[in-house]
Structures are given as C-alpha cells and as structure tokens.
Amino acid sequence: MSSSSTPGHSRLTKAQKFSAAGVAALGAAALAFSLVPADADTRTQELAAAPVVLSVAAGSAQAETVHASVTRQHAVADKQARAAAAKAAAAAKAKAKAKAQADAKARAKAQAASRAAARKPVYANNLDGWIRESLDVMKKNGIPGSYNGLHRNIMRESTGNPNAKNGWDVNAQNGTPSIGLLQVIQPTFNAYHVSGTPHDIYDPVANITAAANYAADKYGSIDNVNGAY
C-alpha cells in the first residue's frame, strides 16, 4: 500500500530520528554539566587537603606535650639544684660551726694552760727551792713533812750537797752506797720513788720526796727522824 500522509503533518525518516536523538543527548549532557556547582573543584581540593590540616593539628598537640614535659623536667632539675645548694650550704655552715667550736675549745685550752703556767710557782735552783718544790709534791701525794723537818735532816745527812755519796758505811760495803741530799740507797729510792719526779737518785727533789715517802712509811713523817734512818 502506498504511503500516505496526514494533511499538515509530515513523517520523519529514520535518519532524521537518529539525528534528533543525538541532539537530545547532547542537550541533556549540557544540562547536566550546567548543573554541576561552579566550586566543585575547590571543594575537591579542600577535601584532599583536609588530612594535612588534621596532621598539623596532631603535630601541634604533640609539640605542646613535649613542651609540657620539658617544662616539668626543668622544674624538677631546678628543684633538685636548689635542694643540692641548700644541702651544700647547710654542710658548709655545720663545718664552719664545728671549726669555730674546735677553735674556741683550743683557745680555751691554751688559755687554761697559760693560766696554769702563770700560777705554777718558780722554784730557785738551791736548797731552799728544792725543799719548797718537794713539799708541794709531797702535799699532792699525801706525804707528811715540814720545811724544818726536811731541812734539819738534809743538813745532817749531806750538808745540802745533792751529789754527796757515802763510800764507807755498811750500805757502801754491801754495794749500795747512800746518795744525795738525804742519803738514800738505790733500792729504797726505787721502792719509794714519787711519780712526777725524775727517776734519778741524784735529782734533789726526787731524792727528798723518796726519802720523805720512806720516812712516812717507817716513822710516820720525816719530822720524826732525828738521826740515821
């Protein structure tokens, strides 16, 4: 049957249909493109940069933590330094105090020694001085006797000569001669020697005090001796 057309209308060929479809497709694409926001690329870039911003924030928090830790360490070190300085100062103060006390003690001892030396009597190097020194030694040791008793016996025994030596009496014959101011034999001197005096039978004070000590033991006092003893 032959093709017919409605008056006022014309039929589209197949080629014309494809052409129209293509135009429609291009129009839809253009419309879709025009609907994409103008700042789409900017937002994409912001999203891509977002992790970097987070990384910087995390780094800032870590830096603050390190800073706080360093600050605490400095505070601890400063505290320890102050404590060490205070300890050293206290030790130095204690050392200075101990030294001051030791110095004061040494000064007091020296002063006491000086006073004692000042009080210590000076004896003449003669019979009078020997007797007086012997009396002081005898007093300290509780040995009785008087100046007169010592002087009287010394003058009878040796006439005041500390080097007197009897070479003829019975003691001399027995090998132990009488020696010194009060003519003491060595065994008697050794037995009755008074501490604090020289251990020398010829020493005047040692001889007198040993003889007085012997006389006190045998006769009650040198004052009670009036002859050979």
CYANA upper distance limits for C-alpha pairs under 8 A (distance plus 0.5 A):
  5 SER  CA      9 HIS  CA      7.42
  5 SER  CA     10 SER  CA      7.00
  5 SER  CA     11 ARG  CA      7.81
  6 THR  CA     10 SER  CA      7.74
 12 LEU  CA     16 GLN  CA      6.34
 12 LEU  CA     17 LYS  CA      6.96
 13 THR  CA     17 LYS  CA      6.88
 14 LYS  CA     18 PHE  CA      6.91
 15 ALA  CA     19 SER  CA      6.76
 16 GLN  CA     20 ALA  CA      6.76
 17 LYS  CA     21 ALA  CA      6.74
 18 PHE  CA     22 GLY  CA      6.70
 19 SER  CA     23 VAL  CA      6.82
 20 ALA  CA     24 ALA  CA      6.70
 21 ALA  CA     25 ALA  CA      6.67
 22 GLY  CA     26 LEU  CA      6.78
 23 VAL  CA     27 GLY  CA      6.66
 24 ALA  CA     28 ALA  CA      6.73
 25 ALA  CA     29 ALA  CA      6.76
 26 LEU  CA     30 ALA  CA      6.62
 27 GLY  CA     31 LEU  CA      6.60
 28 ALA  CA     32 ALA  CA      6.53
 29 ALA  CA     33 PHE  CA      6.63
 30 ALA  CA     34 SER  CA      6.60
 31 LEU  CA     35 LEU  CA      6.77
 32 ALA  CA     36 VAL  CA      7.27
 36 VAL  CA     40 ALA  CA      7.68
 39 ASP  CA     43 ARG  CA      6.81
 40 ALA  CA     44 THR  CA      6.77
 41 ASP  CA     45 GLN  CA      6.71
 42 THR  CA     46 GLU  CA      6.72
 43 ARG  CA     47 LEU  CA      6.65
 44 THR  CA     48 ALA  CA      6.68
 45 GLN  CA     49 ALA  CA      6.63
 46 GLU  CA     50 ALA  CA      6.56
 47 LEU  CA     51 PRO  CA      8.44
 49 ALA  CA     53 VAL  CA      7.17
 50 ALA  CA     54 LEU  CA      6.92
 51 PRO  CA     55 SER  CA      6.53
 52 VAL  CA     56 VAL  CA      6.75
 53 VAL  CA     57 ALA  CA      6.80
 54 LEU  CA     58 ALA  CA      6.64
 55 SER  CA     59 GLY  CA      6.62
 56 VAL  CA     60 SER  CA      6.66
 57 ALA  CA     61 ALA  CA      6.91
 58 ALA  CA     62 GLN  CA      6.84
 59 GLY  CA     63 ALA  CA      6.63
 60 SER  CA     64 GLU  CA      6.72
 61 ALA  CA     65 THR  CA      6.77
 62 GLN  CA     66 VAL  CA      6.76
 63 ALA  CA     67 HIS  CA      6.52
 64 GLU  CA     68 ALA  CA      6.56
 65 THR  CA     69 SER  CA      6.67
 66 VAL  CA     70 VAL  CA      6.61
 67 HIS  CA     71 THR  CA      6.57
 68 ALA  CA     72 ARG  CA      6.70
 69 SER  CA     73 GLN  CA      6.70
 70 VAL  CA     74 HIS  CA      6.61
 71 THR  CA     75 ALA  CA      6.68
 72 ARG  CA     76 VAL  CA      6.65
 73 GLN  CA     77 ALA  CA      6.55
 74 HIS  CA     78 ASP  CA      6.44
 75 ALA  CA     79 LYS  CA      6.59
 76 VAL  CA     80 GLN  CA      6.62
 77 ALA  CA     81 ALA  CA      6.54
 78 ASP  CA     82 ARG  CA      6.67
 79 LYS  CA     83 ALA  CA      6.65
 80 GLN  CA     84 ALA  CA      6.56
 81 ALA  CA     85 ALA  CA      6.56
 82 ARG  CA     86 ALA  CA      6.54
 83 ALA  CA     87 LYS  CA      6.57
 84 ALA  CA     88 ALA  CA      6.57
 85 ALA  CA     89 ALA  CA      6.55
 86 ALA  CA     90 ALA  CA      6.59
 87 LYS  CA     91 ALA  CA      6.63
 88 ALA  CA     92 ALA  CA      6.58
 89 ALA  CA     93 LYS  CA      6.55
 90 ALA  CA     94 ALA  CA      6.59
 91 ALA  CA     95 LYS  CA      6.55
 92 ALA  CA     96 ALA  CA      6.54
 93 LYS  CA     97 LYS  CA      6.57
 94 ALA  CA     98 ALA  CA      6.58
 95 LYS  CA     99 LYS  CA      6.59
 96 ALA  CA    100 ALA  CA      6.55
 97 LYS  CA    101 GLN  CA      6.64
 98 ALA  CA    102 ALA  CA      6.58
 99 LYS  CA    103 ASP  CA      6.46
100 ALA  CA    104 ALA  CA      6.52
101 GLN  CA    105 LYS  CA      6.56
102 ALA  CA    106 ALA  CA      6.58
103 ASP  CA    107 ARG  CA      6.57
104 ALA  CA    108 ALA  CA      6.57
105 LYS  CA    109 LYS  CA      6.59
106 ALA  CA    110 ALA  CA      6.56
107 ARG  CA    111 GLN  CA      6.48
108 ALA  CA    112 ALA  CA      6.52
109 LYS  CA    113 ALA  CA      6.56
110 ALA  CA    114 SER  CA      6.50
111 GLN  CA    115 ARG  CA      6.59
112 ALA  CA    116 ALA  CA      6.53
113 ALA  CA    117 ALA  CA      6.50
114 SER  CA    118 ALA  CA      6.56
115 ARG  CA    119 ARG  CA      6.59
116 ALA  CA    120 LYS  CA      6.45
123 TYR  CA    129 GLY  CA      5.29
123 TYR  CA    130 TRP  CA      7.68
123 TYR  CA    132 ARG  CA      7.86
123 TYR  CA    133 GLU  CA      7.02
124 ALA  CA    128 ASP  CA      7.56
124 ALA  CA    129 GLY  CA      4.85
124 ALA  CA    130 TRP  CA      7.77
125 ASN  CA    129 GLY  CA      6.20
125 ASN  CA    130 TRP  CA      7.25
126 ASN  CA    130 TRP  CA      6.56
127 LEU  CA    131 ILE  CA      6.62
127 LEU  CA    160 GLY  CA      6.98
128 ASP  CA    132 ARG  CA      6.74
129 GLY  CA    133 GLU  CA      6.58
130 TRP  CA    134 SER  CA      6.52
130 TRP  CA    204 PRO  CA      6.76
130 TRP  CA    205 VAL  CA      6.11
131 ILE  CA    135 LEU  CA      6.67
131 ILE  CA    147 TYR  CA      7.16
131 ILE  CA    150 LEU  CA      7.54
131 ILE  CA    151 HIS  CA      7.82
131 ILE  CA    205 VAL  CA      7.70
131 ILE  CA    208 ILE  CA      8.04
132 ARG  CA    136 ASP  CA      7.01
132 ARG  CA    147 TYR  CA      7.76
133 GLU  CA    137 VAL  CA      6.91
133 GLU  CA    205 VAL  CA      7.38
134 SER  CA    138 MET  CA      6.53
134 SER  CA    205 VAL  CA      5.82
134 SER  CA    206 ALA  CA      8.27
134 SER  CA    208 ILE  CA      7.02
134 SER  CA    209 THR  CA      6.32
135 LEU  CA    139 LYS  CA      6.53
135 LEU  CA    145 GLY  CA      7.89
135 LEU  CA    146 SER  CA      7.73
135 LEU  CA    147 TYR  CA      7.75
135 LEU  CA    209 THR  CA      8.42
136 ASP  CA    140 LYS  CA      6.84
137 VAL  CA    141 ASN  CA      6.87
137 VAL  CA    196 GLY  CA      8.49
137 VAL  CA    209 THR  CA      7.93
138 MET  CA    142 GLY  CA      6.44
138 MET  CA    143 ILE  CA      5.19
138 MET  CA    144 PRO  CA      7.32
138 MET  CA    145 GLY  CA      8.28
138 MET  CA    209 THR  CA      7.00
139 LYS  CA    143 ILE  CA      6.45
139 LYS  CA    144 PRO  CA      7.69
143 ILE  CA    212 ALA  CA      7.72
143 ILE  CA    213 ASN  CA      6.61
143 ILE  CA    216 ALA  CA      7.31
143 ILE  CA    221 SER  CA      8.38
144 PRO  CA    212 ALA  CA      8.19
144 PRO  CA    216 ALA  CA      7.13
144 PRO  CA    220 GLY  CA      8.31
144 PRO  CA    221 SER  CA      6.09
144 PRO  CA    222 ILE  CA      7.92
145 GLY  CA    149 GLY  CA      6.96
145 GLY  CA    150 LEU  CA      7.58
145 GLY  CA    212 ALA  CA      7.61
145 GLY  CA    221 SER  CA      6.16
145 GLY  CA    222 ILE  CA      6.07
145 GLY  CA    223 ASP  CA      6.29
146 SER  CA    150 LEU  CA      6.75
146 SER  CA    222 ILE  CA      8.35
146 SER  CA    223 ASP  CA      7.18
147 TYR  CA    151 HIS  CA      6.52
148 ASN  CA    152 ARG  CA      6.39
148 ASN  CA    223 ASP  CA      8.25
149 GLY  CA    153 ASN  CA      6.88
149 GLY  CA    222 ILE  CA      6.52
149 GLY  CA    223 ASP  CA      4.88
149 GLY  CA    224 ASN  CA      8.27
149 GLY  CA    225 VAL  CA      8.40
150 LEU  CA    154 ILE  CA      6.58
150 LEU  CA    208 ILE  CA      8.27
150 LEU  CA    212 ALA  CA      8.38
150 LEU  CA    222 ILE  CA      7.12
150 LEU  CA    223 ASP  CA      7.60
151 HIS  CA    155 MET  CA      6.66
152 ARG  CA    156 ARG  CA      6.97
153 ASN  CA    157 GLU  CA      6.59
153 ASN  CA    182 LEU  CA      7.42
153 ASN  CA    225 VAL  CA      7.90
153 ASN  CA    226 ASN  CA      7.54
153 ASN  CA    227 GLY  CA      8.21
154 ILE  CA    158 SER  CA      6.30
154 ILE  CA    159 THR  CA      6.72
154 ILE  CA    160 GLY  CA      6.41
154 ILE  CA    181 LEU  CA      6.02
154 ILE  CA    182 LEU  CA      5.81
155 MET  CA    159 THR  CA      4.49
155 MET  CA    160 GLY  CA      6.04
157 GLU  CA    181 LEU  CA      7.22
157 GLU  CA    182 LEU  CA      6.13
157 GLU  CA    183 GLN  CA      6.67
158 SER  CA    162 PRO  CA      7.94
158 SER  CA    164 ALA  CA      6.45
158 SER  CA    180 GLY  CA      7.55
158 SER  CA    181 LEU  CA      5.78
158 SER  CA    182 LEU  CA      7.05
158 SER  CA    183 GLN  CA      7.46
159 THR  CA    181 LEU  CA      8.09
160 GLY  CA    181 LEU  CA      6.32
161 ASN  CA    180 GLY  CA      7.41
161 ASN  CA    181 LEU  CA      6.31
162 PRO  CA    179 ILE  CA      8.46
162 PRO  CA    180 GLY  CA      5.06
162 PRO  CA    181 LEU  CA      5.22
162 PRO  CA    202 TYR  CA      6.66
162 PRO  CA    203 ASP  CA      7.65
162 PRO  CA    204 PRO  CA      6.25
163 ASN  CA    179 ILE  CA      7.51
163 ASN  CA    180 GLY  CA      5.78
163 ASN  CA    181 LEU  CA      7.87
163 ASN  CA    202 TYR  CA      6.69
164 ALA  CA    179 ILE  CA      6.30
164 ALA  CA    180 GLY  CA      5.59
164 ALA  CA    181 LEU  CA      7.28
164 ALA  CA    183 GLN  CA      8.00
165 LYS  CA    177 PRO  CA      7.21
165 LYS  CA    178 SER  CA      6.27
165 LYS  CA    179 ILE  CA      5.04
165 LYS  CA    180 GLY  CA      6.93
165 LYS  CA    183 GLN  CA      7.72
166 ASN  CA    172 ALA  CA      7.22
166 ASN  CA    177 PRO  CA      6.15
166 ASN  CA    178 SER  CA      5.75
166 ASN  CA    179 ILE  CA      7.05
166 ASN  CA    183 GLN  CA      8.17
167 GLY  CA    172 ALA  CA      5.67
167 GLY  CA    173 GLN  CA      8.20
167 GLY  CA    177 PRO  CA      6.41
167 GLY  CA    178 SER  CA      8.16
168 TRP  CA    172 ALA  CA      6.13
168 TRP  CA    173 GLN  CA      7.12
168 TRP  CA    177 PRO  CA      8.47
169 ASP  CA    173 GLN  CA      6.84
169 ASP  CA    177 PRO  CA      8.03
170 VAL  CA    174 ASN  CA      6.69
171 ASN  CA    175 GLY  CA      6.89
171 ASN  CA    176 THR  CA      5.68
171 ASN  CA    177 PRO  CA      5.56
171 ASN  CA    178 SER  CA      7.13
171 ASN  CA    185 ILE  CA      7.98
172 ALA  CA    176 THR  CA      5.59
172 ALA  CA    177 PRO  CA      4.37
172 ALA  CA    178 SER  CA      7.43
173 GLN  CA    177 PRO  CA      8.06
176 THR  CA    185 ILE  CA      6.29
176 THR  CA    186 GLN  CA      6.96
176 THR  CA    187 PRO  CA      8.39
177 PRO  CA    185 ILE  CA      6.34
177 PRO  CA    186 GLN  CA      8.33
178 SER  CA    183 GLN  CA      5.03
178 SER  CA    184 VAL  CA      5.46
178 SER  CA    185 ILE  CA      5.10
178 SER  CA    186 GLN  CA      8.22
179 ILE  CA    183 GLN  CA      4.90
179 ILE  CA    184 VAL  CA      5.74
179 ILE  CA    185 ILE  CA      6.61
179 ILE  CA    186 GLN  CA      8.43
179 ILE  CA    201 ILE  CA      7.61
179 ILE  CA    202 TYR  CA      7.51
180 GLY  CA    184 VAL  CA      7.05
180 GLY  CA    201 ILE  CA      7.31
180 GLY  CA    202 TYR  CA      5.96
180 GLY  CA    203 ASP  CA      8.26
180 GLY  CA    204 PRO  CA      7.62
180 GLY  CA    207 ASN  CA      6.91
181 LEU  CA    204 PRO  CA      7.07
181 LEU  CA    207 ASN  CA      7.17
181 LEU  CA    208 ILE  CA      7.26
182 LEU  CA    207 ASN  CA      7.25
182 LEU  CA    208 ILE  CA      6.75
182 LEU  CA    211 ALA  CA      6.95
184 VAL  CA    188 THR  CA      7.05
184 VAL  CA    189 PHE  CA      6.77
184 VAL  CA    201 ILE  CA      8.25
184 VAL  CA    207 ASN  CA      7.62
184 VAL  CA    211 ALA  CA      6.98
185 ILE  CA    189 PHE  CA      6.73
186 GLN  CA    190 ASN  CA      6.58
186 GLN  CA    201 ILE  CA      7.58
187 PRO  CA    191 ALA  CA      6.69
188 THR  CA    192 TYR  CA      6.58
188 THR  CA    210 ALA  CA      8.43
188 THR  CA    214 TYR  CA      8.03
189 PHE  CA    193 HIS  CA      5.91
189 PHE  CA    201 ILE  CA      7.15
189 PHE  CA    207 ASN  CA      7.79
189 PHE  CA    210 ALA  CA      6.28
189 PHE  CA    211 ALA  CA      7.75
192 TYR  CA    210 ALA  CA      5.58
192 TYR  CA    211 ALA  CA      7.91
192 TYR  CA    213 ASN  CA      6.58
192 TYR  CA    214 TYR  CA      6.45
193 HIS  CA    197 THR  CA      8.37
193 HIS  CA    199 HIS  CA      7.67
193 HIS  CA    206 ALA  CA      7.55
193 HIS  CA    209 THR  CA      7.86
193 HIS  CA    210 ALA  CA      5.30
193 HIS  CA    213 ASN  CA      8.35
194 VAL  CA    206 ALA  CA      7.57
194 VAL  CA    209 THR  CA      6.96
194 VAL  CA    210 ALA  CA      6.44
194 VAL  CA    213 ASN  CA      8.17
197 THR  CA    205 VAL  CA      7.50
197 THR  CA    206 ALA  CA      5.79
198 PRO  CA    203 ASP  CA      7.34
198 PRO  CA    206 ALA  CA      6.44
199 HIS  CA    206 ALA  CA      7.48
200 ASP  CA    206 ALA  CA      7.24
200 ASP  CA    207 ASN  CA      8.22
201 ILE  CA    206 ALA  CA      7.02
201 ILE  CA    207 ASN  CA      5.95
202 TYR  CA    206 ALA  CA      8.18
202 TYR  CA    207 ASN  CA      7.01
203 ASP  CA    207 ASN  CA      6.40
204 PRO  CA    208 ILE  CA      6.66
205 VAL  CA    209 THR  CA      6.56
206 ALA  CA    210 ALA  CA      6.55
207 ASN  CA    211 ALA  CA      6.68
208 ILE  CA    212 ALA  CA      6.58
209 THR  CA    213 ASN  CA      6.45
210 ALA  CA    214 TYR  CA      6.68
211 ALA  CA    215 ALA  CA      6.58
211 ALA  CA    222 ILE  CA      8.46
212 ALA  CA    216 ALA  CA      6.53
212 ALA  CA    221 SER  CA      7.43
212 ALA  CA    222 ILE  CA      5.89
213 ASN  CA    217 ASP  CA      6.84
213 ASN  CA    221 SER  CA      8.50
214 TYR  CA    218 LYS  CA      6.70
215 ALA  CA    219 TYR  CA      5.78
215 ALA  CA    220 GLY  CA      6.97
215 ALA  CA    221 SER  CA      5.96
215 ALA  CA    222 ILE  CA      5.62
215 ALA  CA    225 VAL  CA      7.91
215 ALA  CA    229 TYR  CA      8.46
216 ALA  CA    220 GLY  CA      4.65
216 ALA  CA    221 SER  CA      4.54
216 ALA  CA    222 ILE  CA      6.63
217 ASP  CA    221 SER  CA      8.02
219 TYR  CA    224 ASN  CA      6.84
219 TYR  CA    225 VAL  CA      7.65
220 GLY  CA    224 ASN  CA      7.49
221 SER  CA    225 VAL  CA      7.86
225 VAL  CA    229 TYR  CA      7.49
